[in-house]
Structure formats: structure tokens, C-alpha cells
Amino acid sequence: MASGNRVTVVIHGRTYHLSGSDPEHTRRMARTVDETLSRFSAAMPGVEPYQIAILAALHLADELSNEKDAFEEYRAQAGGWAARMARVVEGAMAEAQPALPEELSDPPDEATG
């Protein structure tokens, strides 16, 4: 974590003093980890804490991986939509070009603005 604002959090009954640029973000992340550890501990009584931590870390890593995959899929879709929209706009501009007055049909020269 980047140095910055100090924040104290409790994760699975232990107090940690952390620092970061956004204390509220740090608290939210600590709360997520704490809730995940608590769920795993409740579901698997008697399992060693380090094993709970490993399973919780794998679970959180899996969630992150799924979110990254979904983001990449949406990004690819958005890129496709943008390309299609550009073709539609270019087609509309080409059709409208002959109907535009001469002063609007050519883009302004950058030197003359």
C-alpha cells in the first residue's frame, strides 16, 4: 500500500495499522476480507486459521479474476459499438457532404482556424 493516511482496521479479530492514500477504501477492503474470513470460518469450524486465510484468498482472487474477465468482455463490446457508430457517422457524413454549403464541407485549416 502507498504511504499516506494511517487507518486502523480489525480483520478476523486482529487489529492492523495500515496506511494508504484513501482510508475509506482501505476500510472497505479490510471489511471485505474480514467478512470473507468470517464466512469461511463459520462454514468450516475447526479448520486452522491459516488454511481459512488461504481459502479466502483463493476465493477473493477468483472473484477478482471473474470481474476482470467481465470487464474485458464489456470493453471489447464497447469497442465494437464505437467502431460501428463511427462507420454510421462516416456514412451519414458522406451522404450529407454534397448537400452542405462549401464552407461547411471542408474542415477548417488548422493554421487559419
NORTA-V250939 format. One record per residue. RES is the residue in one letter. PSI is psi in whole degrees, -180 to 180 (NA if undefined). NEAR is the number of other C-alpha atoms within 8 Angstrom. Layout:
RES;PSI;NEAR + RES;PSI;NEAR
This chain:
M;145;4 + A;148;6 + S;156;7 + G;-131;7 + N;135;9 + R;143;9 + V;142;11 + T;130;8 + V;158;10 + V;123;10 + I;117;11 + H;43;7 + G;-1;5 + R;142;6 + T;134;8 + Y;138;8 + H;111;8 + L;167;8 + S;150;12 + G;172;13 + S;-21;8 + D;96;7 + P;-38;11 + E;-39;6 + H;-44;7 + T;-43;10 + R;-42;10 + R;-43;8 + M;-42;8 + A;-40;11 + R;-41;9 + T;-46;8 + V;-45;10 + D;-46;11 + E;-40;8 + T;-45;9 + L;-41;12 + S;-43;9 + R;-45;8 + F;-41;11 + S;-43;11 + A;-36;7 + A;-21;6 + M;68;7 + P;143;6 + G;-11;4 + V;139;8 + E;142;6 + P;-38;7 + Y;-33;6 + Q;-40;8 + I;-43;12 + A;-41;9 + I;-45;8 + L;-40;9 + A;-41;12 + A;-42;8 + L;-41;8 + H;-47;8 + L;-38;8 + A;-39;8 + D;-44;8 + E;-44;8 + L;-44;8 + S;-43;8 + N;-41;8 + E;-40;8 + K;-43;8 + D;-44;8 + A;-41;8 + F;-45;8 + E;-38;8 + E;-45;8 + Y;-38;8 + R;-42;8 + A;-42;8 + Q;-44;8 + A;-39;8 + G;-40;8 + G;-42;8 + W;-41;8 + A;-41;8 + A;-43;8 + R;-42;8 + M;-40;8 + A;-41;8 + R;-39;8 + V;-45;8 + V;-44;8 + E;-40;8 + G;-43;8 + A;-39;8 + M;-41;8 + A;-40;8 + E;-36;7 + A;-19;8 + Q;-50;8 + P;-25;7 + A;-12;5 + L;144;8 + P;152;6 + E;-41;6 + E;-19;5 + L;-15;7 + S;-28;9 + D;134;6 + P;150;5 + P;147;6 + D;132;6 + E;-33;5 + A;-34;4 + T;-14;5 + G;NA;5
